């Protein structure tokens, strides 16, 4: 674990190996360490599963943000190790990420079936409630999500990383309902529990933004990007923080980089919005044409609606907004 901490020191991805080092230290001293539930992306399973090449493939796919490979390998992992709760947790997370990117009823059914299997092998698992709350949050039911997150946070068997994940998810839920002070409190507690996790800093940036603290939102987003410069969403978050602080010209390079890295409709439509907002009309038209050619997603269609609204083309804006709703868009920004 110490060697892995040294290997990861350049990336900032330290929470998992530091936790394992602490466990090893306690065990070496002949003491007992409580059996805690970890952050979903850190679970490794029992000795047999964690030593398998398939577990390594699944972990690599997750950490490289390869959603398709993560879903495939985690599905095979759950089939190969049906009695290991970690296999079901990882596959449930992969299914949820896939559903969140492009919601379909079939994927939701598969996810619920996987959670049923998880409950069978580990009835005490908190991941069922954590993932169901995520579904509620992203499906326009923030109050139900908040109740579940709050219940999970009363548990005493979560690692700091797991607690931080639940706190940042509840922060996002509170932001949806306009409770900005509580949202910021949750985001700051999450960041204090796991300061090297870029996800905590992203949520903190969003909470600062909701509280009209634009400079702090920019700082947190840039810290997240420094930790994980390869993540296009972090590039986009910096761009959004600049844009919402009224510094649209500074947002453009980050939006452009997010589009280049991801080649997704969401990021590339956002890039076209930033260009039209800075009166770079010809460049914005080329950018929006490219965005329109990419695979349609709920957020992609919503961002296209923003572009056409800003361009004064109401019919096109309404059309893309309707498409966003058809694809599962439920965010309160639609107002």
Short mmCIF file of the C-alpha atoms (twelve columns), coordinates in Angstrom:
data_MODEL
# 
_entry.id   MODEL 
# 
loop_
_atom_site.group_PDB 
_atom_site.id 
_atom_site.type_symbol 
_atom_site.label_atom_id 
_atom_site.label_alt_id 
_atom_site.label_comp_id 
_atom_site.label_asym_id 
_atom_site.label_seq_id 
_atom_site.Cartn_x 
_atom_site.Cartn_y 
_atom_site.Cartn_z 
_atom_site.pdbx_PDB_model_num 
ATOM 1   C CA . UNK A 1   0.000   0.000   0.000   1 
ATOM 2   C CA . UNK A 2   2.868   2.407   0.783   1 
ATOM 3   C CA . UNK A 3   4.376   1.700   -2.625  1 
ATOM 4   C CA . UNK A 4   1.018   2.419   -4.267  1 
ATOM 5   C CA . UNK A 5   0.741   5.725   -2.372  1 
ATOM 6   C CA . UNK A 6   4.108   6.728   -3.806  1 
ATOM 7   C CA . UNK A 7   3.058   5.619   -7.295  1 
ATOM 8   C CA . UNK A 8   -0.136  7.674   -7.156  1 
ATOM 9   C CA . UNK A 9   1.323   10.789  -5.567  1 
ATOM 10  C CA . UNK A 10  1.379   12.575  -8.929  1 
ATOM 11  C CA . UNK A 11  -2.317  11.927  -9.627  1 
ATOM 12  C CA . UNK A 12  -3.766  12.820  -6.235  1 
ATOM 13  C CA . UNK A 13  -5.645  9.480   -6.115  1 
ATOM 14  C CA . UNK A 14  -4.550  8.652   -2.566  1 
ATOM 15  C CA . UNK A 15  -7.611  7.899   -0.457  1 
ATOM 16  C CA . UNK A 16  -7.904  4.189   -1.225  1 
ATOM 17  C CA . UNK A 17  -4.219  3.195   -0.714  1 
ATOM 18  C CA . UNK A 18  -3.975  5.362   2.419   1 
ATOM 19  C CA . UNK A 19  -7.017  3.571   3.870   1 
ATOM 20  C CA . UNK A 20  -5.529  0.167   3.049   1 
ATOM 21  C CA . UNK A 21  -2.190  1.180   4.608   1 
ATOM 22  C CA . UNK A 22  -3.998  2.108   7.821   1 
ATOM 23  C CA . UNK A 23  -5.794  -1.260  7.827   1 
ATOM 24  C CA . UNK A 24  -2.514  -3.125  7.277   1 
ATOM 25  C CA . UNK A 25  -0.833  -1.149  10.060  1 
ATOM 26  C CA . UNK A 26  -3.601  -1.936  12.544  1 
ATOM 27  C CA . UNK A 27  -3.528  -5.635  11.609  1 
ATOM 28  C CA . UNK A 28  0.279   -5.748  11.915  1 
ATOM 29  C CA . UNK A 29  -0.043  -4.410  15.447  1 
ATOM 30  C CA . UNK A 30  -2.391  -7.290  16.240  1 
ATOM 31  C CA . UNK A 31  -5.398  -5.037  16.687  1 
ATOM 32  C CA . UNK A 32  -8.837  -5.305  15.126  1 
ATOM 33  C CA . UNK A 33  -10.148 -2.964  12.469  1 
ATOM 34  C CA . UNK A 34  -13.892 -2.421  12.063  1 
ATOM 35  C CA . UNK A 35  -15.543 -3.886  8.987   1 
ATOM 36  C CA . UNK A 36  -16.449 -0.730  7.065   1 
ATOM 37  C CA . UNK A 37  -18.242 -0.153  3.779   1 
ATOM 38  C CA . UNK A 38  -16.042 1.791   1.395   1 
ATOM 39  C CA . UNK A 39  -16.704 4.241   -1.424  1 
ATOM 40  C CA . UNK A 40  -18.159 2.228   -4.294  1 
ATOM 41  C CA . UNK A 41  -15.215 2.777   -6.633  1 
ATOM 42  C CA . UNK A 42  -12.762 1.502   -3.986  1 
ATOM 43  C CA . UNK A 43  -14.387 -1.871  -3.230  1 
ATOM 44  C CA . UNK A 44  -12.181 -4.827  -4.109  1 
ATOM 45  C CA . UNK A 45  -14.011 -7.924  -2.891  1 
ATOM 46  C CA . UNK A 46  -12.762 -11.071 -1.226  1 
ATOM 47  C CA . UNK A 47  -9.314  -12.580 -1.812  1 
ATOM 48  C CA . UNK A 48  -10.403 -14.811 -4.699  1 
ATOM 49  C CA . UNK A 49  -12.186 -12.059 -6.592  1 
ATOM 50  C CA . UNK A 50  -9.625  -9.333  -5.928  1 
ATOM 51  C CA . UNK A 51  -6.828  -11.620 -7.194  1 
ATOM 52  C CA . UNK A 52  -8.620  -12.337 -10.482 1 
ATOM 53  C CA . UNK A 53  -7.626  -10.789 -13.802 1 
ATOM 54  C CA . UNK A 54  -11.274 -9.925  -14.389 1 
ATOM 55  C CA . UNK A 55  -11.349 -7.782  -11.239 1 
ATOM 56  C CA . UNK A 56  -8.244  -5.966  -12.469 1 
ATOM 57  C CA . UNK A 57  -9.870  -5.397  -15.865 1 
ATOM 58  C CA . UNK A 58  -13.006 -4.039  -14.183 1 
ATOM 59  C CA . UNK A 59  -11.045 -1.677  -11.954 1 
ATOM 60  C CA . UNK A 60  -8.939  -0.447  -14.862 1 
ATOM 61  C CA . UNK A 61  -12.058 0.248   -16.937 1 
ATOM 62  C CA . UNK A 62  -13.639 2.154   -14.047 1 
ATOM 63  C CA . UNK A 63  -10.586 4.303   -13.361 1 
ATOM 64  C CA . UNK A 64  -10.008 5.049   -17.039 1 
ATOM 65  C CA . UNK A 65  -13.640 6.175   -17.353 1 
ATOM 66  C CA . UNK A 66  -14.343 3.556   -20.050 1 
ATOM 67  C CA . UNK A 67  -18.054 3.122   -19.362 1 
ATOM 68  C CA . UNK A 68  -18.723 0.456   -21.989 1 
ATOM 69  C CA . UNK A 69  -15.816 -1.752  -20.919 1 
ATOM 70  C CA . UNK A 70  -16.662 -1.206  -17.244 1 
ATOM 71  C CA . UNK A 71  -20.216 -2.400  -17.823 1 
ATOM 72  C CA . UNK A 72  -19.097 -5.457  -19.774 1 
ATOM 73  C CA . UNK A 73  -16.337 -6.554  -17.387 1 
ATOM 74  C CA . UNK A 74  -18.373 -5.908  -14.223 1 
ATOM 75  C CA . UNK A 75  -21.272 -7.954  -15.636 1 
ATOM 76  C CA . UNK A 76  -18.900 -10.869 -16.208 1 
ATOM 77  C CA . UNK A 77  -17.427 -10.320 -12.746 1 
ATOM 78  C CA . UNK A 78  -20.862 -10.606 -11.106 1 
ATOM 79  C CA . UNK A 79  -21.528 -13.817 -13.069 1 
ATOM 80  C CA . UNK A 80  -18.164 -15.314 -12.079 1 
ATOM 81  C CA . UNK A 81  -18.375 -14.356 -8.377  1 
ATOM 82  C CA . UNK A 82  -22.118 -14.458 -7.563  1 
ATOM 83  C CA . UNK A 83  -21.542 -14.750 -3.797  1 
ATOM 84  C CA . UNK A 84  -19.151 -11.795 -3.511  1 
ATOM 85  C CA . UNK A 85  -21.063 -8.579  -2.669  1 
ATOM 86  C CA . UNK A 86  -18.353 -6.410  -4.248  1 
ATOM 87  C CA . UNK A 87  -19.001 -7.923  -7.678  1 
ATOM 88  C CA . UNK A 88  -22.663 -6.922  -7.471  1 
ATOM 89  C CA . UNK A 89  -21.770 -3.452  -6.173  1 
ATOM 90  C CA . UNK A 90  -19.429 -2.776  -9.091  1 
ATOM 91  C CA . UNK A 91  -21.889 -4.063  -11.667 1 
ATOM 92  C CA . UNK A 92  -24.727 -2.044  -10.102 1 
ATOM 93  C CA . UNK A 93  -22.559 1.074   -10.313 1 
ATOM 94  C CA . UNK A 94  -21.747 0.351   -13.961 1 
ATOM 95  C CA . UNK A 95  -25.424 -0.152  -14.762 1 
ATOM 96  C CA . UNK A 96  -26.336 3.071   -12.970 1 
ATOM 97  C CA . UNK A 97  -23.701 5.083   -14.846 1 
ATOM 98  C CA . UNK A 98  -24.931 3.612   -18.133 1 
ATOM 99  C CA . UNK A 99  -28.548 4.395   -17.260 1 
ATOM 100 C CA . UNK A 100 -27.637 7.908   -16.130 1 
ATOM 101 C CA . UNK A 101 -25.901 8.626   -19.456 1 
ATOM 102 C CA . UNK A 102 -28.863 7.405   -21.521 1 
ATOM 103 C CA . UNK A 103 -31.878 6.438   -19.371 1 
ATOM 104 C CA . UNK A 104 -33.838 3.415   -20.568 1 
ATOM 105 C CA . UNK A 105 -36.409 1.297   -18.761 1 
ATOM 106 C CA . UNK A 106 -34.555 -1.937  -19.607 1 
ATOM 107 C CA . UNK A 107 -31.334 -0.764  -17.936 1 
ATOM 108 C CA . UNK A 108 -33.260 0.347   -14.869 1 
ATOM 109 C CA . UNK A 109 -34.801 -3.140  -14.616 1 
ATOM 110 C CA . UNK A 110 -31.327 -4.715  -14.849 1 
ATOM 111 C CA . UNK A 111 -30.059 -2.359  -12.156 1 
ATOM 112 C CA . UNK A 112 -32.901 -3.217  -9.776  1 
ATOM 113 C CA . UNK A 113 -32.309 -6.944  -10.388 1 
ATOM 114 C CA . UNK A 114 -28.636 -6.472  -9.520  1 
ATOM 115 C CA . UNK A 115 -29.523 -4.619  -6.326  1 
ATOM 116 C CA . UNK A 116 -31.824 -7.523  -5.399  1 
ATOM 117 C CA . UNK A 117 -28.858 -9.881  -5.780  1 
ATOM 118 C CA . UNK A 118 -26.730 -7.572  -3.656  1 
ATOM 119 C CA . UNK A 119 -29.370 -7.625  -0.905  1 
ATOM 120 C CA . UNK A 120 -29.357 -11.431 -1.072  1 
ATOM 121 C CA . UNK A 121 -25.604 -11.791 -0.483  1 
ATOM 122 C CA . UNK A 122 -25.296 -8.819  1.902   1 
ATOM 123 C CA . UNK A 123 -28.560 -7.693  3.517   1 
ATOM 124 C CA . UNK A 124 -26.706 -5.025  5.548   1 
ATOM 125 C CA . UNK A 125 -25.202 -3.319  2.506   1 
ATOM 126 C CA . UNK A 126 -25.749 0.459   2.316   1 
ATOM 127 C CA . UNK A 127 -25.186 0.530   -1.444  1 
ATOM 128 C CA . UNK A 128 -28.797 -0.336  -2.262  1 
ATOM 129 C CA . UNK A 129 -30.063 2.857   -0.605  1 
ATOM 130 C CA . UNK A 130 -27.131 4.900   -1.938  1 
ATOM 131 C CA . UNK A 131 -27.842 3.916   -5.530  1 
ATOM 132 C CA . UNK A 132 -31.615 4.182   -5.268  1 
ATOM 133 C CA . UNK A 133 -31.153 7.698   -3.894  1 
ATOM 134 C CA . UNK A 134 -28.981 8.515   -6.919  1 
ATOM 135 C CA . UNK A 135 -31.803 7.352   -9.195  1 
ATOM 136 C CA . UNK A 136 -34.293 9.568   -7.370  1 
ATOM 137 C CA . UNK A 137 -31.930 12.569  -7.522  1 
ATOM 138 C CA . UNK A 138 -31.372 12.286  -11.254 1 
ATOM 139 C CA . UNK A 139 -35.030 11.491  -11.987 1 
ATOM 140 C CA . UNK A 140 -36.473 14.679  -10.540 1 
ATOM 141 C CA . UNK A 141 -37.365 13.363  -7.055  1 
ATOM 142 C CA . UNK A 142 -34.868 15.208  -4.827  1 
ATOM 143 C CA . UNK A 143 -36.870 14.941  -1.612  1 
ATOM 144 C CA . UNK A 144 -36.958 11.135  -1.762  1 
ATOM 145 C CA . UNK A 145 -33.248 11.149  -2.565  1 
ATOM 146 C CA . UNK A 146 -32.443 13.427  0.377   1 
ATOM 147 C CA . UNK A 147 -34.329 11.154  2.797   1 
ATOM 148 C CA . UNK A 148 -32.347 8.109   1.696   1 
ATOM 149 C CA . UNK A 149 -28.988 9.896   1.763   1 
ATOM 150 C CA . UNK A 150 -29.747 11.244  5.232   1 
ATOM 151 C CA . UNK A 151 -30.617 7.755   6.462   1 
ATOM 152 C CA . UNK A 152 -27.367 6.322   5.099   1 
ATOM 153 C CA . UNK A 153 -25.423 9.094   6.839   1 
ATOM 154 C CA . UNK A 154 -26.715 7.918   10.238  1 
ATOM 155 C CA . UNK A 155 -24.714 4.696   9.797   1 
ATOM 156 C CA . UNK A 156 -21.448 4.232   11.687  1 
ATOM 157 C CA . UNK A 157 -19.950 1.621   9.342   1 
ATOM 158 C CA . UNK A 158 -18.864 3.844   6.429   1 
ATOM 159 C CA . UNK A 159 -15.276 4.746   5.602   1 
ATOM 160 C CA . UNK A 160 -14.534 8.489   5.353   1 
ATOM 161 C CA . UNK A 161 -14.467 8.116   1.551   1 
ATOM 162 C CA . UNK A 162 -17.899 6.464   1.505   1 
ATOM 163 C CA . UNK A 163 -19.345 9.104   3.828   1 
ATOM 164 C CA . UNK A 164 -17.853 11.840  1.624   1 
ATOM 165 C CA . UNK A 165 -19.544 10.325  -1.444  1 
ATOM 166 C CA . UNK A 166 -22.952 10.328  0.253   1 
ATOM 167 C CA . UNK A 167 -22.428 13.894  1.502   1 
ATOM 168 C CA . UNK A 168 -21.585 15.196  -1.948  1 
ATOM 169 C CA . UNK A 169 -24.575 13.426  -3.443  1 
ATOM 170 C CA . UNK A 170 -26.828 14.960  -0.781  1 
ATOM 171 C CA . UNK A 171 -25.233 18.339  -1.495  1 
ATOM 172 C CA . UNK A 172 -26.268 18.046  -5.139  1 
ATOM 173 C CA . UNK A 173 -29.771 17.070  -4.011  1 
ATOM 174 C CA . UNK A 174 -30.011 20.085  -1.707  1 
ATOM 175 C CA . UNK A 175 -28.840 22.322  -4.542  1 
ATOM 176 C CA . UNK A 176 -31.753 21.021  -6.621  1 
ATOM 177 C CA . UNK A 177 -34.213 22.182  -3.973  1 
ATOM 178 C CA . UNK A 178 -32.553 25.570  -3.446  1 
ATOM 179 C CA . UNK A 179 -31.164 24.836  0.031   1 
ATOM 180 C CA . UNK A 180 -27.801 26.413  -0.759  1 
ATOM 181 C CA . UNK A 181 -26.482 26.801  2.797   1 
ATOM 182 C CA . UNK A 182 -27.022 23.141  3.694   1 
ATOM 183 C CA . UNK A 183 -25.667 22.101  0.297   1 
ATOM 184 C CA . UNK A 184 -22.461 24.040  0.905   1 
ATOM 185 C CA . UNK A 185 -22.100 22.558  4.396   1 
ATOM 186 C CA . UNK A 186 -22.332 19.030  2.983   1 
ATOM 187 C CA . UNK A 187 -19.887 19.818  0.168   1 
ATOM 188 C CA . UNK A 188 -17.333 21.307  2.549   1 
ATOM 189 C CA . UNK A 189 -17.602 18.355  4.945   1 
ATOM 190 C CA . UNK A 190 -17.101 15.941  2.037   1 
ATOM 191 C CA . UNK A 191 -13.997 17.841  0.922   1 
ATOM 192 C CA . UNK A 192 -12.602 17.820  4.460   1 
ATOM 193 C CA . UNK A 193 -13.067 14.038  4.724   1 
ATOM 194 C CA . UNK A 194 -11.377 13.321  1.380   1 
ATOM 195 C CA . UNK A 195 -9.526  16.399  0.122   1 
ATOM 196 C CA . UNK A 196 -7.689  14.540  -2.665  1 
ATOM 197 C CA . UNK A 197 -10.926 13.422  -4.355  1 
ATOM 198 C CA . UNK A 198 -11.674 15.625  -7.352  1 
ATOM 199 C CA . UNK A 199 -15.373 14.745  -7.199  1 
ATOM 200 C CA . UNK A 200 -15.681 16.440  -3.816  1 
ATOM 201 C CA . UNK A 201 -14.088 19.595  -5.213  1 
ATOM 202 C CA . UNK A 202 -16.435 19.590  -8.208  1 
ATOM 203 C CA . UNK A 203 -19.474 19.443  -5.931  1 
ATOM 204 C CA . UNK A 204 -17.958 22.123  -3.715  1 
ATOM 205 C CA . UNK A 205 -17.530 24.298  -6.814  1 
ATOM 206 C CA . UNK A 206 -21.199 23.823  -7.685  1 
ATOM 207 C CA . UNK A 207 -22.234 24.655  -4.116  1 
ATOM 208 C CA . UNK A 208 -20.148 27.847  -4.111  1 
ATOM 209 C CA . UNK A 209 -21.712 28.752  -7.441  1 
ATOM 210 C CA . UNK A 210 -25.235 28.244  -6.075  1 
ATOM 211 C CA . UNK A 211 -24.307 30.490  -3.126  1 
ATOM 212 C CA . UNK A 212 -23.192 33.238  -5.546  1 
ATOM 213 C CA . UNK A 213 -19.539 32.833  -4.532  1 
ATOM 214 C CA . UNK A 214 -18.124 32.754  -8.042  1 
ATOM 215 C CA . UNK A 215 -14.413 33.196  -7.316  1 
ATOM 216 C CA . UNK A 216 -14.440 30.295  -4.849  1 
ATOM 217 C CA . UNK A 217 -16.366 28.170  -7.360  1 
ATOM 218 C CA . UNK A 218 -13.618 28.803  -9.922  1 
ATOM 219 C CA . UNK A 219 -10.878 27.936  -7.408  1 
ATOM 220 C CA . UNK A 220 -12.479 24.621  -6.401  1 
ATOM 221 C CA . UNK A 221 -13.108 23.633  -10.009 1 
ATOM 222 C CA . UNK A 222 -9.506  24.386  -10.979 1 
ATOM 223 C CA . UNK A 223 -8.260  22.294  -8.047  1 
ATOM 224 C CA . UNK A 224 -10.366 19.371  -9.293  1 
ATOM 225 C CA . UNK A 225 -8.936  19.797  -12.781 1 
ATOM 226 C CA . UNK A 226 -5.375  19.891  -11.405 1 
ATOM 227 C CA . UNK A 227 -6.001  16.525  -9.717  1 
ATOM 228 C CA . UNK A 228 -7.550  14.909  -12.816 1 
ATOM 229 C CA . UNK A 229 -6.623  16.902  -15.940 1 
ATOM 230 C CA . UNK A 230 -7.711  14.054  -18.219 1 
ATOM 231 C CA . UNK A 231 -11.394 14.277  -17.192 1 
ATOM 232 C CA . UNK A 232 -13.423 16.286  -19.697 1 
ATOM 233 C CA . UNK A 233 -16.133 17.001  -17.145 1 
ATOM 234 C CA . UNK A 234 -13.601 18.817  -14.983 1 
ATOM 235 C CA . UNK A 235 -12.623 20.942  -17.981 1 
ATOM 236 C CA . UNK A 236 -16.313 21.714  -18.512 1 
ATOM 237 C CA . UNK A 237 -16.840 22.483  -14.804 1 
ATOM 238 C CA . UNK A 238 -14.065 25.124  -14.902 1 
ATOM 239 C CA . UNK A 239 -15.650 26.601  -18.017 1 
ATOM 240 C CA . UNK A 240 -19.085 26.715  -16.390 1 
ATOM 241 C CA . UNK A 241 -17.653 28.304  -13.231 1 
ATOM 242 C CA . UNK A 242 -16.031 31.063  -15.286 1 
ATOM 243 C CA . UNK A 243 -19.168 31.562  -17.390 1 
ATOM 244 C CA . UNK A 244 -21.495 31.819  -14.399 1 
ATOM 245 C CA . UNK A 245 -19.107 34.273  -12.751 1 
ATOM 246 C CA . UNK A 246 -19.558 36.524  -15.797 1 
ATOM 247 C CA . UNK A 247 -16.114 35.721  -17.227 1 
ATOM 248 C CA . UNK A 248 -17.271 34.041  -20.426 1 
ATOM 249 C CA . UNK A 249 -14.136 34.765  -22.428 1 
ATOM 250 C CA . UNK A 250 -12.083 32.777  -19.911 1 
ATOM 251 C CA . UNK A 251 -14.574 29.910  -20.133 1 
ATOM 252 C CA . UNK A 252 -14.093 29.277  -23.862 1 
ATOM 253 C CA . UNK A 253 -10.707 27.427  -23.784 1 
ATOM 254 C CA . UNK A 254 -11.966 25.014  -21.132 1 
ATOM 255 C CA . UNK A 255 -15.185 24.347  -23.053 1 
ATOM 256 C CA . UNK A 256 -13.153 23.753  -26.199 1 
ATOM 257 C CA . UNK A 257 -10.865 21.289  -24.415 1 
ATOM 258 C CA . UNK A 258 -13.831 19.422  -22.930 1 
ATOM 259 C CA . UNK A 259 -15.284 19.031  -26.427 1 
ATOM 260 C CA . UNK A 260 -11.965 17.851  -27.844 1 
ATOM 261 C CA . UNK A 261 -11.385 15.263  -25.111 1 
ATOM 262 C CA . UNK A 262 -14.909 13.856  -24.995 1 
ATOM 263 C CA . UNK A 263 -16.412 14.327  -28.466 1 
ATOM 264 C CA . UNK A 264 -19.798 14.296  -26.705 1 
ATOM 265 C CA . UNK A 265 -22.823 16.347  -27.645 1 
ATOM 266 C CA . UNK A 266 -23.087 17.719  -24.116 1 
ATOM 267 C CA . UNK A 267 -19.567 19.199  -24.069 1 
ATOM 268 C CA . UNK A 268 -19.484 20.311  -27.696 1 
ATOM 269 C CA . UNK A 269 -22.877 22.026  -27.492 1 
ATOM 270 C CA . UNK A 270 -21.619 23.844  -24.389 1 
ATOM 271 C CA . UNK A 271 -18.592 24.950  -26.392 1 
ATOM 272 C CA . UNK A 272 -20.889 26.404  -29.064 1 
ATOM 273 C CA . UNK A 273 -22.850 28.237  -26.339 1 
ATOM 274 C CA . UNK A 274 -19.658 29.812  -24.987 1 
ATOM 275 C CA . UNK A 275 -18.685 30.944  -28.489 1 
ATOM 276 C CA . UNK A 276 -22.041 32.536  -29.281 1 
ATOM 277 C CA . UNK A 277 -21.926 34.234  -25.885 1 
ATOM 278 C CA . UNK A 278 -18.635 35.899  -26.816 1 
ATOM 279 C CA . UNK A 279 -19.951 36.978  -30.248 1 
ATOM 280 C CA . UNK A 280 -17.755 34.525  -32.165 1 
ATOM 281 C CA . UNK A 281 -20.670 33.756  -34.471 1 
ATOM 282 C CA . UNK A 282 -18.962 31.943  -37.346 1 
ATOM 283 C CA . UNK A 283 -16.971 29.698  -34.991 1 
ATOM 284 C CA . UNK A 284 -20.116 29.010  -32.975 1 
ATOM 285 C CA . UNK A 285 -22.012 27.862  -36.081 1 
ATOM 286 C CA . UNK A 286 -19.253 25.419  -36.987 1 
ATOM 287 C CA . UNK A 287 -19.177 24.157  -33.387 1 
ATOM 288 C CA . UNK A 288 -22.951 23.687  -33.175 1 
ATOM 289 C CA . UNK A 289 -23.025 21.829  -36.503 1 
ATOM 290 C CA . UNK A 290 -20.465 19.412  -35.075 1 
ATOM 291 C CA . UNK A 291 -22.433 19.067  -31.830 1 
ATOM 292 C CA . UNK A 292 -25.637 18.350  -33.757 1 
ATOM 293 C CA . UNK A 293 -23.842 15.503  -35.578 1 
ATOM 294 C CA . UNK A 294 -22.934 13.684  -32.354 1 
ATOM 295 C CA . UNK A 295 -24.992 11.095  -30.503 1 
ATOM 296 C CA . UNK A 296 -27.998 12.720  -28.861 1 
ATOM 297 C CA . UNK A 297 -28.158 12.856  -25.073 1 
ATOM 298 C CA . UNK A 298 -30.474 14.630  -22.636 1 
ATOM 299 C CA . UNK A 299 -27.870 17.202  -21.593 1 
ATOM 300 C CA . UNK A 300 -26.582 17.517  -25.146 1 
ATOM 301 C CA . UNK A 301 -30.045 18.368  -26.448 1 
ATOM 302 C CA . UNK A 302 -30.610 20.814  -23.576 1 
ATOM 303 C CA . UNK A 303 -27.332 22.615  -24.343 1 
ATOM 304 C CA . UNK A 304 -28.281 22.782  -28.026 1 
ATOM 305 C CA . UNK A 305 -31.581 24.362  -26.976 1 
ATOM 306 C CA . UNK A 306 -29.562 26.988  -25.090 1 
ATOM 307 C CA . UNK A 307 -27.484 27.703  -28.197 1 
ATOM 308 C CA . UNK A 308 -30.491 28.157  -30.490 1 
ATOM 309 C CA . UNK A 309 -32.270 30.305  -27.880 1 
ATOM 310 C CA . UNK A 310 -29.227 32.575  -27.634 1 
ATOM 311 C CA . UNK A 311 -29.128 32.696  -31.437 1 
ATOM 312 C CA . UNK A 312 -32.716 33.942  -31.523 1 
ATOM 313 C CA . UNK A 313 -34.092 30.819  -33.226 1 
ATOM 314 C CA . UNK A 314 -37.002 29.921  -30.966 1 
ATOM 315 C CA . UNK A 315 -38.409 27.055  -33.049 1 
ATOM 316 C CA . UNK A 316 -35.076 25.219  -33.060 1 
ATOM 317 C CA . UNK A 317 -34.670 25.881  -29.330 1 
ATOM 318 C CA . UNK A 318 -38.105 24.444  -28.515 1 
ATOM 319 C CA . UNK A 319 -37.433 21.423  -30.725 1 
ATOM 320 C CA . UNK A 320 -34.158 20.608  -28.926 1 
ATOM 321 C CA . UNK A 321 -35.753 21.217  -25.532 1 
ATOM 322 C CA . UNK A 322 -38.499 18.730  -26.377 1 
ATOM 323 C CA . UNK A 323 -35.862 16.251  -27.492 1 
ATOM 324 C CA . UNK A 324 -34.038 16.706  -24.174 1 
ATOM 325 C CA . UNK A 325 -37.222 15.872  -22.255 1 
ATOM 326 C CA . UNK A 326 -37.828 12.822  -24.448 1 
ATOM 327 C CA . UNK A 327 -34.298 11.643  -23.620 1 
ATOM 328 C CA . UNK A 328 -34.978 11.912  -19.881 1 
ATOM 329 C CA . UNK A 329 -33.945 15.476  -19.007 1 
ATOM 330 C CA . UNK A 330 -35.366 16.433  -15.583 1 
ATOM 331 C CA . UNK A 331 -33.037 19.119  -14.192 1 
ATOM 332 C CA . UNK A 332 -34.592 22.250  -12.693 1 
ATOM 333 C CA . UNK A 333 -32.483 24.383  -15.062 1 
ATOM 334 C CA . UNK A 334 -35.208 23.771  -17.641 1 
ATOM 335 C CA . UNK A 335 -37.184 26.589  -15.991 1 
# 
